[in-house]
């Protein structure tokens, strides 16, 4: 479901990706399950890796939540912390 949007040259919005969210969530959960089961002798390291991944996901979600939800944020926060690539449009350039 992501593949058609990779080829689109215009801006893609978050709602374009919504249909695939349940499938991606199930795929990630199943991948973690398989990862933990393959590391039977090293369950503690596998759990630590999974917990670190989940903490990173939660942290990134919290960091980008203002942009995803349309909350008002300062332009300094958007430019300093959220704009990782020059092609990302996070601010209305006409009002800056």
Secondary structure, DSSP 8 states (H G I E B T S, - for coil): --HHHHS--S---GGGTGGGHHHHHHHHHHHHHHHHHHTGGGHHHHHHHHHHHHHHHHHHHHHHHHHHHT----HHHIIIII--STT---S-TTT-
